[in-house]
Amino acid sequence: MTSLHETAPPVILIADDEEANRKMLLDMLRRDEYEVLLAKDGEEAVNLFATVKVDLALLDVMMPGLTGFEVCRAIKANPETRLVPVVLITGLGSANDRIEGIECGADDFLKKPIHREELSARVRSLLRLKQFTDELESAETVLFSLALSIEAKDPYTEGHCARLSKYSIELASALGLPEDLRVALRRAGVVHDVGKVAVPESILLKPGRLTPEERKIMEQHPIVGERICAPLRSFRQVLPIIRHHHEKLDGSGYPDGLKGDAIPITARIMTTVDVYDSLTTDRPYRSALSSEQAFSIIHEEVRRGWWDAHLVEELRKLIVNAGSKKLIDAPRINGAPLVTRPPEL
């Protein structure tokens, strides 16, 4: 990992309504060669966050207008800035003030009068953690870019990852799943097929049925994807989704042949939306099916024991509520549903 000053110096925002306090903190921080921005009140601090990339914020608690607590809460509520460390500076010493600071997301506290050595040590520590976070985000970005580059190879799968993220989050929300699992599903929607980087394009883009040998290669991609993403600790809850999103409830899926509840709920959610999206988008071997046709096929596959009937029904409700027409039967041949997907999907 590079040191804090090998690249551009970190940007630190000071928000305090007292000019003397701003100048004192400015002098202390400039000794450590940081770039410092000054805000005379909470509103100006929030505006600066909207226009400048800030690495750490020092906020006085008692400011007119927006207090330090309120600015902190605004920073932590914004997905683009919530990982920026925030230090609240206060002359107050009550436990209630610290509790409020913790509840609004503050990362640390400094009590007046401020000593330069303590300020310097705490700023260095928080910026080091911020750098770890930035590097983690960079690693995630590389993975997402890799996954999207795989999607881009096939014009028929354009937008597939974004749709799976959207559908799976909506389905998880309808089921009342906690936020950490919804975040895992959002990430998995993008990277669930990243293991296809190891699948030759001749197999990946083949319009017809795969041979047994080709199918065996294709069925390795969840294992490869899990291995690629495993080093990221933040992907701990994403890994089971990547590995198991091609399992079936009757044990006929891959790569592990898991059955029933042995398949994680998040993987079952991803499978459900993946199947739906595959049916309702154009493919080289057929045109996109309507929602009604897709659910008719999916319900038949539920009866075969492949998919989770409850998840399918919840997804159907979401689609219907989003404006789909009344369900109708899919095309049938001799009374049997016309299944128009090759077996590898």
C-alpha positions as CSV (number, residue, x, y, z in Angstrom):
1,M,0.0,0.0,0.0
2,T,1.3,3.5,-0.8
3,S,1.9,5.9,2.0
4,L,-0.5,8.8,2.5
5,H,1.8,11.4,0.8
6,E,3.2,9.4,-2.2
7,T,0.4,10.8,-4.3
8,A,-1.7,13.9,-3.9
9,P,-2.1,15.0,-0.2
10,P,-5.3,14.1,1.5
11,V,-8.0,16.7,1.6
12,I,-9.3,17.6,5.0
13,L,-12.4,19.8,5.6
14,I,-12.6,22.0,8.7
15,A,-16.1,23.3,9.6
16,D,-16.2,25.8,12.5
17,D,-18.1,29.1,12.9
18,E,-15.2,30.6,14.9
19,E,-12.5,32.0,12.7
20,A,-9.8,31.6,15.4
21,N,-10.6,27.9,15.7
22,R,-10.4,27.4,11.9
23,K,-7.1,29.1,11.8
24,M,-5.7,27.1,14.7
25,L,-6.7,23.8,13.1
26,L,-5.4,25.0,9.7
27,D,-2.0,25.7,11.1
28,M,-1.8,22.3,12.9
29,L,-2.8,20.3,9.8
30,R,-0.6,22.2,7.4
31,R,2.4,21.1,9.4
32,D,1.6,17.6,8.2
33,E,1.3,18.9,4.6
34,Y,-2.4,18.2,4.2
35,E,-4.6,20.1,1.8
36,V,-7.2,21.9,3.9
37,L,-10.6,23.3,3.1
38,L,-12.4,25.8,5.4
39,A,-16.2,26.1,6.0
40,K,-17.6,28.8,8.3
41,D,-20.8,26.8,9.0
42,G,-22.6,23.5,8.4
43,E,-24.3,24.6,5.2
44,E,-21.1,25.5,3.6
45,A,-19.6,22.2,4.6
46,V,-22.4,20.3,3.0
47,N,-22.0,22.3,-0.2
48,L,-18.3,21.6,-0.3
49,F,-18.9,17.9,0.0
50,A,-21.1,18.1,-3.0
51,T,-18.4,19.6,-5.2
52,V,-15.0,18.5,-3.8
53,K,-13.6,15.0,-3.0
54,V,-12.9,15.2,0.8
55,D,-10.9,12.5,2.6
56,L,-11.7,13.5,6.2
57,A,-13.9,16.1,7.9
58,L,-13.4,17.9,11.2
59,L,-16.7,19.3,12.3
60,D,-17.4,21.6,15.2
61,V,-20.6,20.4,17.0
62,M,-22.1,23.8,18.0
63,M,-22.5,25.7,14.8
64,P,-25.4,28.0,13.8
65,G,-27.8,26.6,11.3
66,L,-26.7,23.0,10.6
67,T,-24.9,21.6,13.6
68,G,-22.0,19.2,13.4
69,F,-24.3,16.4,14.2
70,E,-26.6,17.3,11.3
71,V,-23.7,17.7,8.8
72,C,-22.3,14.3,9.9
73,R,-25.7,12.7,9.4
74,A,-25.9,14.2,5.9
75,I,-22.5,12.9,5.0
76,K,-23.2,9.4,6.3
77,A,-26.6,9.3,4.5
78,N,-25.0,9.9,1.1
79,P,-23.7,6.7,-0.5
80,E,-21.0,8.7,-2.2
81,T,-19.6,10.2,1.0
82,R,-20.7,7.8,3.8
83,L,-17.2,6.2,4.1
84,V,-15.5,9.6,4.6
85,P,-14.2,9.7,8.2
86,V,-15.9,12.3,10.4
87,V,-14.4,13.7,13.6
88,L,-16.7,15.8,15.8
89,I,-15.0,18.5,17.8
90,T,-16.8,19.6,21.0
91,G,-16.4,21.5,24.2
92,L,-19.2,19.4,25.6
93,G,-18.4,16.4,27.7
94,S,-21.8,14.8,28.4
95,A,-22.4,11.2,27.5
96,N,-25.5,12.2,25.6
97,D,-23.5,14.2,23.2
98,R,-21.2,11.3,22.5
99,I,-24.2,9.0,22.0
100,E,-25.8,11.4,19.6
101,G,-22.5,11.6,17.7
102,I,-22.2,7.8,17.5
103,E,-25.8,7.6,16.3
104,C,-25.2,10.1,13.5
105,G,-22.2,8.1,12.3
106,A,-19.2,10.0,13.7
107,D,-15.9,8.0,13.5
108,D,-14.1,9.8,16.3
109,F,-14.3,12.7,18.8
110,L,-11.9,15.5,19.8
111,K,-12.6,17.5,23.0
112,K,-11.5,21.2,23.2
113,P,-8.9,22.4,23.9
114,I,-7.2,20.4,21.0
115,H,-3.6,19.3,21.3
116,R,-1.7,19.1,18.0
117,E,-0.1,15.7,18.8
118,E,-3.5,14.1,19.4
119,L,-5.1,15.7,16.4
120,S,-2.2,14.5,14.2
121,A,-2.3,11.0,15.5
122,R,-6.1,10.6,15.0
123,V,-6.1,12.2,11.6
124,R,-3.3,9.8,10.4
125,S,-5.1,6.8,11.8
126,L,-8.4,7.6,10.1
127,L,-6.8,8.5,6.8
128,R,-5.0,5.1,6.9
129,L,-8.3,3.4,7.3
130,K,-9.8,5.6,4.5
131,Q,-7.0,4.5,2.2
132,F,-7.7,0.8,2.9
133,T,-11.3,1.5,2.1
134,D,-10.4,3.3,-1.2
135,E,-8.2,0.4,-2.2
136,L,-11.1,-2.0,-1.5
137,E,-13.4,0.0,-3.6
138,S,-10.8,0.0,-6.4
139,A,-10.7,-3.8,-6.3
140,E,-14.5,-3.9,-6.4
141,T,-14.4,-1.6,-9.4
142,V,-12.0,-3.8,-11.2
143,L,-14.2,-6.8,-10.6
144,F,-17.3,-4.9,-11.8
145,S,-15.5,-3.8,-14.9
146,L,-14.4,-7.3,-15.6
147,A,-17.9,-8.6,-15.2
148,L,-19.4,-5.9,-17.5
149,S,-16.7,-6.6,-20.1
150,I,-17.9,-10.2,-20.2
151,E,-21.5,-9.1,-20.5
152,A,-20.5,-6.8,-23.4
153,K,-19.1,-9.7,-25.5
154,D,-22.7,-10.9,-26.1
155,P,-25.0,-8.2,-27.5
156,Y,-28.0,-10.3,-26.3
157,T,-27.1,-9.8,-22.6
158,E,-26.7,-6.0,-22.6
159,G,-28.1,-4.6,-19.4
160,H,-28.5,-8.1,-17.8
161,C,-26.3,-7.4,-14.8
162,A,-28.0,-4.1,-14.0
163,R,-31.4,-5.7,-14.3
164,L,-30.5,-8.6,-12.0
165,S,-29.2,-6.2,-9.4
166,K,-32.5,-4.2,-9.6
167,Y,-34.8,-7.2,-9.6
168,S,-33.0,-9.0,-6.8
169,I,-32.9,-6.0,-4.5
170,E,-36.7,-5.4,-5.1
171,L,-37.5,-9.0,-4.4
172,A,-35.3,-9.1,-1.3
173,S,-36.9,-5.9,0.0
174,A,-40.4,-7.4,-0.6
175,L,-39.3,-10.5,1.5
176,G,-38.0,-8.3,4.3
177,L,-34.3,-9.3,4.0
178,P,-31.8,-7.2,5.9
179,E,-29.7,-4.5,4.3
180,D,-26.5,-6.5,4.3
181,L,-28.1,-9.2,2.2
182,R,-29.6,-6.7,-0.2
183,V,-26.1,-5.1,-0.7
184,A,-24.8,-8.6,-1.4
185,L,-27.5,-9.2,-4.0
186,R,-26.8,-5.8,-5.6
187,R,-23.1,-6.7,-6.0
188,A,-23.8,-10.3,-7.1
189,G,-26.1,-9.0,-9.8
190,V,-23.1,-7.5,-11.4
191,V,-20.4,-10.2,-10.7
192,H,-22.5,-13.4,-10.6
193,D,-21.1,-14.6,-14.0
194,V,-17.6,-13.2,-13.7
195,G,-16.3,-16.8,-13.8
196,K,-17.2,-16.9,-17.5
197,V,-13.9,-15.1,-18.1
198,A,-12.5,-18.6,-18.1
199,V,-15.0,-19.9,-20.6
200,P,-13.9,-19.8,-24.3
201,E,-15.9,-17.5,-26.5
202,S,-16.7,-20.4,-28.8
203,I,-18.7,-21.9,-25.9
204,L,-19.9,-18.7,-24.3
205,L,-21.4,-17.4,-27.6
206,K,-22.6,-20.7,-29.1
207,P,-26.2,-20.2,-30.3
208,G,-27.2,-23.9,-30.1
209,R,-27.0,-26.6,-27.6
210,L,-23.7,-27.3,-25.8
211,T,-22.0,-30.7,-26.1
212,P,-21.4,-32.6,-22.9
213,E,-17.8,-31.5,-22.9
214,E,-18.7,-27.9,-23.5
215,R,-21.4,-28.1,-20.8
216,K,-18.8,-29.4,-18.3
217,I,-16.6,-26.3,-19.0
218,M,-19.6,-23.9,-18.7
219,E,-20.6,-25.4,-15.4
220,Q,-17.2,-24.5,-13.9
221,H,-17.9,-20.8,-14.1
222,P,-19.6,-20.4,-10.7
223,I,-16.5,-22.0,-9.0
224,V,-14.1,-19.8,-11.0
225,G,-16.2,-16.7,-10.1
226,E,-16.2,-17.6,-6.4
227,R,-12.4,-18.0,-6.6
228,I,-11.9,-14.7,-8.3
229,C,-14.0,-12.8,-5.7
230,A,-12.9,-14.7,-2.6
231,P,-10.0,-12.4,-1.7
232,L,-12.4,-9.5,-1.0
233,R,-13.6,-9.8,2.5
234,S,-16.5,-7.4,1.7
235,F,-17.8,-10.1,-0.7
236,R,-18.2,-12.7,2.0
237,Q,-22.0,-12.8,1.5
238,V,-21.7,-12.5,-2.3
239,L,-19.7,-15.7,-2.7
240,P,-22.6,-18.1,-2.0
241,I,-24.7,-16.3,-4.5
242,I,-21.9,-16.6,-7.2
243,R,-21.4,-20.3,-6.5
244,H,-24.9,-21.4,-6.1
245,H,-27.1,-19.3,-8.5
246,H,-27.3,-22.3,-10.9
247,E,-28.5,-24.8,-8.3
248,K,-32.0,-26.3,-8.5
249,L,-34.2,-27.3,-5.6
250,D,-34.3,-30.9,-6.8
251,G,-30.5,-31.2,-6.7
252,S,-30.2,-31.3,-10.5
253,G,-28.3,-27.9,-10.7
254,Y,-24.6,-27.2,-10.6
255,P,-21.9,-27.0,-9.4
256,D,-22.7,-28.8,-6.1
257,G,-26.1,-30.3,-6.7
258,L,-27.5,-28.7,-3.6
259,K,-31.2,-29.4,-2.7
260,G,-33.9,-27.3,-1.1
261,D,-33.0,-25.1,1.8
262,A,-29.4,-26.0,1.4
263,I,-29.3,-23.5,-1.3
264,P,-28.9,-20.0,0.3
265,I,-31.9,-17.8,0.1
266,T,-29.9,-15.1,-1.7
267,A,-28.8,-17.6,-4.3
268,R,-32.4,-18.7,-4.8
269,I,-33.4,-15.0,-5.3
270,M,-30.7,-14.5,-7.9
271,T,-31.7,-17.7,-9.7
272,T,-35.3,-16.6,-9.8
273,V,-34.6,-13.2,-11.3
274,D,-31.9,-14.7,-13.6
275,V,-34.4,-17.2,-15.1
276,Y,-37.0,-14.5,-15.5
277,D,-34.6,-12.0,-17.2
278,S,-33.3,-14.8,-19.5
279,L,-36.8,-15.6,-20.7
280,T,-37.9,-11.9,-21.2
281,T,-34.9,-10.8,-23.3
282,D,-33.9,-11.5,-26.9
283,R,-31.6,-14.4,-27.4
284,P,-30.0,-15.7,-30.7
285,Y,-32.3,-18.8,-30.6
286,R,-35.6,-17.0,-29.9
287,S,-37.2,-13.6,-29.4
288,A,-38.0,-12.2,-25.9
289,L,-41.1,-13.7,-24.3
290,S,-43.7,-11.6,-22.6
291,S,-43.9,-11.6,-18.8
292,E,-47.0,-13.8,-19.0
293,Q,-45.3,-16.4,-21.2
294,A,-42.2,-16.3,-19.0
295,F,-44.1,-17.0,-15.8
296,S,-46.1,-19.8,-17.5
297,I,-42.8,-21.5,-18.3
298,I,-41.3,-20.8,-14.9
299,H,-44.4,-22.2,-13.1
300,E,-44.1,-25.4,-15.1
301,E,-40.4,-25.6,-14.0
302,V,-41.6,-25.0,-10.4
303,R,-43.8,-28.1,-10.7
304,R,-40.7,-30.0,-11.9
305,G,-39.1,-29.1,-8.6
306,W,-36.5,-26.7,-10.0
307,W,-37.4,-23.3,-8.5
308,D,-38.7,-21.8,-5.3
309,A,-42.4,-21.4,-5.7
310,H,-42.7,-18.7,-3.1
311,L,-39.9,-16.6,-4.6
312,V,-41.5,-17.0,-8.1
313,E,-44.8,-15.8,-6.8
314,E,-43.3,-12.8,-5.0
315,L,-41.5,-11.8,-8.2
316,R,-44.7,-12.2,-10.2
317,K,-46.4,-9.9,-7.9
318,L,-43.7,-7.3,-8.3
319,I,-43.9,-7.5,-12.1
320,V,-47.6,-7.3,-12.1
321,N,-47.6,-4.3,-9.7
322,A,-45.1,-2.7,-12.0
323,G,-47.7,-2.7,-14.8
324,S,-47.6,-6.1,-16.5
325,K,-50.9,-7.2,-18.0
326,K,-53.0,-10.1,-16.7
327,L,-51.1,-13.4,-17.0
328,I,-51.9,-15.6,-20.0
329,D,-50.8,-19.1,-21.0
330,A,-47.5,-19.4,-22.9
331,P,-47.5,-21.2,-26.3
332,R,-48.0,-24.9,-25.9
333,I,-47.3,-28.0,-28.1
334,N,-49.5,-31.0,-27.6
335,G,-50.6,-29.6,-24.3
336,A,-47.1,-29.1,-22.9
337,P,-45.5,-25.7,-22.4
338,L,-43.1,-24.6,-25.1
339,V,-39.8,-24.3,-23.3
340,T,-37.5,-22.2,-25.6
341,R,-34.3,-22.1,-23.5
342,P,-31.3,-24.4,-24.1
343,P,-30.4,-26.5,-21.0
344,E,-27.3,-24.5,-20.1
345,L,-29.4,-21.5,-18.9
